[in-house]
Amino acid sequence: MKIKTIDILANEYFDKKNGNSYFNADITLNYGTDKQVNIHIPMQYGYGDSYIYAAFRVLNELKYIKTDDAHWNYCKAKKIILRNAIIEGFKESHLRNQDKQAIKNL
């Protein structure tokens, strides 16, 4: 499958008690086309751009891409549009509910 776009949308929960950040994320390949693929990354520890690195690790594991290169270099070389965003301020329960919903949709 030729990938034209990679969209990554992450939701972040910050555990104030322990000072840790967690996220889950949705990856959409070829957004808005008949070849669109949706992948969910369950909640895991990480902060900052961790969600982008996790997304590319998952894409490698699922064999949608094959690279050890940095995500921006890979997308530039393959002429893939990369869009990413993280939304902060969610509660842990919200991320866990999203994970459960993603499992139901499999």
N, C-alpha and C positions, 0 to 999 in steps of 0.2 A: 504494500500500500504506500503510495506517495503521500507524504505529509506536507500540507501547505501551511497549516496554522497549528500552533500549540497554545492553548489558553489554560492558565492555571489560576484558580481562585481558591484562596485559603482563608480559613476562619481561625482566629487565635483566641486562646483562653490563657489568662495569666493567673497563676496560683500565687496570690499575695502572701499566703502563710509561709510557703517554702521558697518563694522567689523564682519559680520556674515557669517557662512558657511552653505551651502545647499548641499544636495545630492539627487540623485535618484539611484536606484539599480535594478539589475536583479538577481533573484534567480533561479537557475536551480537545480532541484532534480533529482537524478539518471542520471546524465549526460552521454550521449552516449548510452543509453539503449532504448529499445522499451517502457519503462515506464517513459521516461523523461517528466518532467513537468516544464514549464517556467512561472515565476511570475514576474511582474514588480511592483516596489514600486515607486510611483510618487515623484516628488521633494518635499522635506521637510527640515526644519531646522535641523541641527545637525553637529557635528564635531567629529573628531577622529573615534572611533569605533561605533559611533551612528548607522551607517548603519547595523552593525551586530545585534545589539539589535533590531532595527526596523524589520529586516528580520525575526528574531525569533518570534517577536510579531505577524507579519503577518502570519507566519506558524502556530502559535497557533490559531489565529483567523479563519484561513481557515481549521483548524482541521487536518492538515498534521502531526502535533506533539501535544503532550499534556505534558507541563512541566512548572514548575515555577523555575526550576534549571537553573544555568548559562549555556550558550550555549556550552562551552567547556566540562563541566561535562556531559551534556546530550549526546553529540556526543561520548564522551569516553565510557559512560555506554552502549550506543546502538551500539557501533562499527561503527559509521558513519564517513566517511571521510569528513572533513570540510575544504574547501578552500575559502579564501576570499582575496579581494584586492580592493583598492580604487585608482582611477586615478584622480589626482588633475589638476587644471588649465583650466577647461572648462568655457565657457561663459554661462550665464543664458539662453540665447536663445537655446543653444545646449541641455540643460537638458529639457527645455520646448518642443522642437521638438521631443525628444525621448519619452516624456510622450504622446504627441499627436499620434505618430506612434504606441505606445503600445496600445492605445485606439482603433485605427483603426484595429489592429490585433486581437482584441477580437472576 
